[in-house]
Amino acid sequence: MPEPDPEEKIDSTFRNGSLTAAGIILGFSLNFIGRWLSNPNDWSRIDIAPMALLTIGIALQVKVFADLLARDSLIAAKYDRSRRLFLIGLIIVAAGIALALLNDILGLGSMQMLG
């Protein structure tokens, strides 16, 4: 894939749609971690791994959201970088949720997801 021209810009409408999607997904991620943290069960060591993945993934999503709010986010190269980082953050959050679910199914963790 060829590198975009350093002066190439994307349409602000396109960026605004991406910003909306990123905000919604970030909201779901924050809601998930908030509900998981408010679980009254005690924590165990096995719960640290999914929590670390969730925290790292959400931190990347927040960084990308802030980057997309910046004025220079209309520059194609910066937008493409933000998009890649967001997808990486999303994959890391999904891995954290999958690990937490696996721990719950196997009965390893004390932070239950399935009730």
N, C-alpha and C positions, 0 to 999 in steps of 0.2 A: 504494500500500500504506500503510495507516494506521500511524502510529508507535505502538509499544507503550507502555502505561502505565509511567511510571518505576518503579513499585513491582511491576510484573508480573514474575513469576519463572517459569523453566522447571523442569521436573522434573529432579532430579539424575540419574536413570537416562538420560534423553535426553542430557544433557551428557556423561555418562560414555561413552556410545556414540560421540559426536562426538570426545571426547578419544582414545579408542582408535583410531578411523579416522585422526585427525590424526597420532597417534604412528606408526602403520604407514606412512603415506605419507611422513612425515618420515624414517623409517628407510630407506625405499627411496631417497629423494632423497640422503641422506647416503651410502648405500652406492654409489650411482651416481657421485657426485663423488669419493668415496674411491678407487674402482677406476679412474676416469679420471685422477686425480692420480698414481696409482701406475704408470701406463703409462710404460715406460722410454724412450719417444721424446722427442726434444727439443721444446720449445715454440716456436711461431711467433706472430707478432703476430695472426694471424687467430684463434688460440685464445683470445685475451683476451675477445672479445665473448661467446661462449657461457659462458665461465667467470664473467664479470661477471653475466650473467643468472642462472646457477645460484646464485651466491653471494647475490644479492639475494633471489631466490625462497626459498632455504633460510633466510635470515635472517628473512623474514616468517613462514615456517612455524614457526620456533623461537619467535618472539615470540608467535604465536597459541597455541602449545602452552603456553607459560608463562602466558598470559592465561587459558586454560581451566583451569589448575591453581589459579588464585586463587579465594578464597572468594566474591568478588562476581561470578564468572562465571555464577552462576545467575540474575542479573538479565537479563531478556530483551533489553534494548537492548544490553548489553555482549556477550551471547552472539551476537546478530545481527551486531554489528560484527566480532567475532572470526571468525565464519563467512565474512563477506565478505572480510576480509583473508587468510584461509587460501586461499580460492579464487583470489584475485589472486596469492598466492605460488605456488600450484600452476600457474597459467597461465604465470607467468614461468619457473618451472623447466622446464615442458614446452617453452616457446619456446627456452630454452637448450639442451635436449637436441636439439630439432629443428634448431637452427642448427649444433650440433656434428656431427650426422648429415649435414646438407647439406654442410658443409665436408669431411667424410670422403668422401662420394659424389663430390663434384666434385674431390677431390684437393687441396684448398686448405690444409688443416691438417695438422700433423704428428702430432697426437694422434688416432690411429686408433680408431674405435669398432667397425668391422666386421672387424677382424683383419688 
